[in-house]
Amino acid sequence: MPVIPPWPQPALPELTGQGPPPNSHLTWAWIAALLFSWPLGIPAVVYANRVARKWAEGDVWGARQDSEQAQTFAILSMVFGLALCLFLLT
C-alpha cells in the first residue's frame, strides 16, 4: 500500500511537459552586484532568487519573466559599472 504524505505534493515541471526550467542568472547577478554596480545588481539578485521558487510552484510564465528581469538588471549593472569606471579613468 503506497504511503500518502499529509500535504499536497507539487507537480514536477519536468514531468508536465513544460520543458527545462529557465536560467536564473544568479551567478551573473551576484557578480554584477559585487563588482560593478550594487544599486542595479541587487534587483538582479532578487529576481534571480525568485526563479526557482516560481518554477517549483508551477508558475512557468512568472519564472521566465523573473529570469529575463534578472538578466536585464545584471547587464544594466555591468554596463553602468564599466561606463562609470571608464568615465572616472579619463
N, C-alpha and C positions, 0 to 999 in steps of 0.2 A: 504494500500500500504506500503510495507516494506521500511524502511529508509536505504539508501546505504551510507556508510561512504565515505569520499573523498579520503581515502588512502586504499591500499590493506591490508586485514587482513591476518596474518599468520595462517596457518592451525594448529590446536591444535594437538600436537603429540599424546595425549591420544586417540584422535578420529581417527587417521590414522593407527592404528594397530602396532605401534612401541613399545608398552609396556610402563612401567613406566620409568620416567627419571632416569639416573644413579645418585648415591650418589655423592655429590660434595666433601665430606670430609672436608668441610670448618671449622668445629669446631676443628677437629684434626690438620688441617693446622695451625690455629691460636695458638693452644696450643703448637704445635711443634716450631713455630716461636718465641713465647714469653718465653717459659720455657726451651727449650732445645738448639737449635742451629739456630740462626736467619739467617745465610747465606744459610742454606738449607731450612729453614722454609718459607722464602719469596717466592721462586718459588712455593712452595706448595700452598700458599695463592693465588698467581696469577692464577695458573691452576684451583684451586677450584672456583674462581670467574668467570672463563670463561665457566664453565659447563652449567649453567642455560641459559646464552645468546646463546650459540651454540645450545642448545636443543630447545629454542624458535624459532631460525632461521630455524630449521629443519635439522640441521647438526648432525644427530644421532651418526655417527662414530666419529666425532670430539669431541662431548660431552663425549662419553665413553673414548676416548683417553685421554682427559684432566682430567677426573675423575681418571683414572689409574695413570697418571703422578702426580696428587696431592697426591694420596695415597703413591706413591713411595717416593716422596720428604719428606712427613711427617714422614714416617717410617725411612728414612735415617737420618733426623734431630734428631729424638728421639734416635736412636741407637748411632749416633755420640755424642750427648749431654751426654747421660748416660756413654758412654765409656770415654769421657773426664773427667767427674766427678769422675769415678772410678779411672782413671789414676792419677788425682790430689790428691785424698784422700789416695792413697797408697804410 
